[in-house]
Amino acid sequence: MGIVIVTAAFCSLRCGGSSSTDTECRKVDDCGQPGQVLCLSGRCEPFEDLSAYGSVVLDLSFDRDMVVLPTSGYVYFLLPELVDGQTLSCADIINGQIKASSPATNPLLAEAAYLVFNGTGTFFPNNLIQLIRPANQALVVAEGFERLYGEGTLLAIGCHEKIVVQNDQTTQGVVVQLDTPAD
């Protein structure tokens, strides 16, 4: 009996506590730590295998006509389903209808990957992004900002859909074109 109680208590801590399909949610944080659980159609859904991660080698390309290139940026990997069950597309992100960092999104990374750009070119190849939850149709969103740490004006944004992230695999050849954001 004591072993069962100790095991249940340990699992509630290790497994995310409230991250079960019985729990309602309005954002991923209601379920537990982002990257460990999802909020799908208003219900918490833990990832099937908490030890499953993949990687993506990401190339970022900025519009050659940009007058000022970003100094730093963030990369997000998102499930193409919002917490309310609606579909998320790159058009939604690019047109400014929703931000990649919004609590309405389902991140596949515990936190966005931070990048610093060297400011001497428009192509930044071979950015290895690791610890991404597996997904068959992930969105990758890249944002470029005026100053370090994502501060200042958003100068560039790009998105790529239908990225396959597999457990213990590295996806190659993903290119995100970043352009000046829509007003």
N, C-alpha and C positions, 0 to 999 in steps of 0.2 A: 504494500500500500504506500509506504513512504517513498519507494523508488518511483512509483507512478507519479506522485505529486512533484518530486524533484525533477523528473523528466519533463513533465508538463510545464513546469515553471521555466526550465532551461529552454524548451522549445518556444515558449511564448516570447522569450527575450531574443533568441537566435533566429527564429523564423519571422520576426517582425511584429509579434503580438497581434495587433488587430488586422493584419493583412490576410483576410480570408474573404471568400465570396459572400459571406453573410454580412459584411460591413458595407454600409453605404458611403459614398464619397462624392465630393464636388471638385476635388483636386487630388493629385497623387500624394501630397503631404498628409492627407487624411488617412492614408493607408499605411504609411511608413516612409522610409527613406527612398527618394527618387533613385531609380536605377535598380531597386530591389523589388519593387511592386509596380503595378499599373492600376489605373482607375479607368475601367471600361464600362461604358453605359451606366455610370453611377454606382458601380460595384467594385470593390477591391479585388484584384487578381494578382496573387504572387506569381513570380516566374516559376516555371515547372522545375528547373534545375538551377539552384542558386550558385552553383560553381561554374555555370556555362558563360563563357565570354568569347568574343571574336575581336578581330582587328581590321582596320581599313587603312590602306595607304592612299592618302588624299592629296591631289594636286589642286592648288588654288590659282586661278587666273584672273587678274584684274583687267578691266577695260583699258586698252592702250590710250584712249582719249581722256582718261582721268587726269585732271590737273594736279590734284593732291592725292597721293597714295596713303592708305591707312598705315598707322604705326603698329597697331595691335588688333587682335580680334578674338572671336570665340567661334567654336564649331560645336554644333548640337546634332545629335542623332535622335530622331523622334519616330515614334510609332505613328502611322498615318491615320490614327483614330484619336479624336479628342475625348476628354473624360465624359462628355455627355453622349458619346456614341457617334457624333458626326464625323465625317471624313475630313482629314487635313491634307491639303495639297500645297505644292510649292507656290501656286498662284495666290493662295491665302496669305502666305508669308511675304512674298514679293510685293503684293498689292497693299500690305500693311493692315490687313484685316485681323491678323493675330501675330503676336511676337513669338519667336521660338522659345523664349524664357517664360512665357505665360503659364500660370498654374493650370490652364485648361489643356496643356499638352501632356503627352506621356513620354518622358525622356527615357532613352535606352542607355544613357550614361549617368552615373551618379551626379556629376556636374559637368558643365560644358568644358571642352578642352580650350585652354588659353594658348594663343600663338602670338609671337612678336615677329613682325615683318622687318626685313633689313632696309627697306625703303630705296633700294637701288634697282628694282626691276618690277615687272608686272606678272611674273610667273614664279610661284613658290611650290616646287615639286616635293614629293616624298615626305609628306607629313604623316607619320605613323600615329594613328589614334587607336588606343587600346582600351580594353575593359568595356567593350560595347556588348550589350545583351543581344543574343541572336534574334534575327527577324528576317522575314522573307521580303518585306516591302518597306524598308526604312527610308525616311527622309533625312538627308544631311543638309543642314543650314549653316552657312558661314557668314559672319558679320565682321566688317572691318571698321575700326574707329580711329578718330583723329589722334588720340594720345594713348599712352601705355595704360594697361589695366582696363581697357574698354571704356575709357573716359573720353568726354568730348562728343563731337558730332559723329553720328553714324554716316560714314562716307561710302560704304559699299555693302551690298548684300547679295547673296546667291544661294541657290537651292538646287538639289538634285534628288529625283524620286526613284523609287524602286531599287534601292540598294539592298543586296542580299548580304547579311552578316551571319556567318556560320560559326558554330562552336569550334574552338581550337583551330580556326582557319584565318588567313589574312586575305581580304578582298583587295585586289589590285585594280589599277586603271580607272579610279573614280576621279573625275575632274569637275570642279565647281567653278563656274564663271560668275564673278562678282561684278555687279554694275552699280551705278549710282541709284540709291533708293528712290522710289516714287514719292512724290510730295503728298 
